[in-house]
Amino acid sequence: MSETDAPLTYYEMAGEAVQHWPPSTAVQFGELIGDENKLVESIAPEEFFRKLRVGNETRLDQIKEFQKEILEELEDVRCYRVGEIRIDIYLLGRDDSKVCGLQTLSVET
């Protein structure tokens, strides 16, 4: 469980990333974002949305619609956690000519 209420922000990877998407390993994702020295964990996008529901019970309809839009609009959707205590979370997929999605922060002690 996160100890912060960090916002979900738009994130877009550099132009060459689309050629390497989706990464074959979590380590390769770390290399794509320039964090190859941090712990990188791949999680299923469904797990991201399951955790997002916790503490947001009054917004379940919005989260369900948000999940539907992400999975319908982007291809090869992947979710990664980068770091150990201050964990950057990326939910990204391919949209024609770019890799984009959302990024947020989770502080877990």
C-alpha positions as CSV (number, residue, x, y, z in Angstrom):
1,M,0.0,0.0,0.0
2,S,1.3,3.4,-0.9
3,E,1.9,6.1,1.7
4,T,1.4,8.9,-0.8
5,D,-1.4,10.2,-3.0
6,A,0.7,10.9,-6.0
7,P,-1.2,12.0,-9.2
8,L,-1.4,9.9,-12.3
9,T,0.5,11.9,-15.0
10,Y,0.9,11.5,-18.7
11,Y,4.2,9.9,-19.7
12,E,5.6,9.5,-23.2
13,M,8.8,7.6,-24.0
14,A,11.5,8.9,-26.4
15,G,10.9,8.3,-30.1
16,E,13.2,5.2,-30.4
17,A,11.3,3.4,-27.7
18,V,8.5,2.4,-30.0
19,Q,11.0,0.2,-32.0
20,H,11.7,-1.7,-28.8
21,W,8.2,-2.0,-27.4
22,P,7.2,-4.1,-25.7
23,P,10.4,-4.8,-23.9
24,S,11.3,-8.5,-23.6
25,T,12.3,-8.2,-19.9
26,A,11.9,-5.8,-17.0
27,V,15.6,-5.0,-17.2
28,Q,15.2,-3.9,-20.8
29,F,12.4,-1.5,-19.7
30,G,14.8,-0.1,-17.1
31,E,17.3,0.5,-19.9
32,L,14.6,2.2,-22.1
33,I,13.9,4.8,-19.3
34,G,17.5,5.2,-18.2
35,D,17.0,3.5,-14.8
36,E,19.0,0.3,-15.5
37,N,20.6,0.4,-12.0
38,K,17.2,0.3,-10.2
39,L,15.1,-2.7,-9.3
40,V,12.5,-3.1,-12.1
41,E,9.5,-5.4,-11.7
42,S,6.8,-6.2,-14.3
43,I,3.3,-6.5,-13.1
44,A,0.1,-7.3,-15.0
45,P,-1.9,-4.1,-15.9
46,E,-4.9,-5.8,-14.2
47,E,-2.9,-5.8,-10.9
48,F,-2.3,-2.0,-11.3
49,F,-6.0,-1.4,-11.6
50,R,-6.8,-3.8,-8.7
51,K,-4.5,-1.8,-6.4
52,L,-5.9,1.5,-7.8
53,R,-9.4,0.5,-6.6
54,V,-8.2,0.2,-2.9
55,G,-9.0,3.4,-1.2
56,N,-11.0,4.6,-4.2
57,E,-14.2,2.7,-3.6
58,T,-16.4,5.7,-4.4
59,R,-14.8,6.0,-7.9
60,L,-15.0,2.3,-9.0
61,D,-17.1,3.2,-12.1
62,Q,-14.5,5.8,-13.2
63,I,-11.6,3.3,-12.6
64,K,-13.4,0.6,-14.6
65,E,-14.0,3.1,-17.5
66,F,-10.4,4.3,-17.3
67,Q,-9.1,0.7,-17.5
68,K,-11.3,0.0,-20.5
69,E,-10.1,3.1,-22.3
70,I,-6.4,2.3,-21.7
71,L,-6.7,-1.3,-22.8
72,E,-8.7,-0.4,-25.9
73,E,-6.7,2.6,-27.0
74,L,-3.2,1.3,-26.5
75,E,-1.5,-1.9,-27.8
76,D,0.9,-4.1,-25.9
77,V,0.0,-2.4,-22.5
78,R,2.6,-3.2,-19.8
79,C,3.0,-2.1,-16.2
80,Y,6.4,-1.7,-14.4
81,R,7.5,-0.7,-10.9
82,V,10.9,0.9,-10.7
83,G,12.7,1.3,-7.4
84,E,12.4,-0.1,-3.9
85,I,10.9,2.5,-1.5
86,R,10.1,5.4,-3.8
87,I,8.6,3.3,-6.6
88,D,7.9,4.9,-9.9
89,I,5.0,3.1,-11.6
90,Y,4.5,3.2,-15.3
91,L,1.4,1.9,-17.2
92,L,2.4,2.2,-20.9
93,G,1.4,1.0,-24.3
94,R,1.9,1.7,-28.0
95,D,-0.2,4.2,-29.8
96,D,0.6,4.2,-33.5
97,S,3.9,6.2,-33.5
98,K,4.7,6.5,-29.8
99,V,4.8,4.7,-26.5
100,C,2.8,6.5,-23.9
101,G,0.6,6.2,-20.9
102,L,0.7,7.1,-17.2
103,Q,3.3,7.4,-14.5
104,T,2.8,7.8,-10.8
105,L,4.8,7.4,-7.6
106,S,4.2,5.0,-4.7
107,V,6.1,5.3,-1.4
108,E,6.2,1.9,0.4
109,T,8.1,1.3,3.6
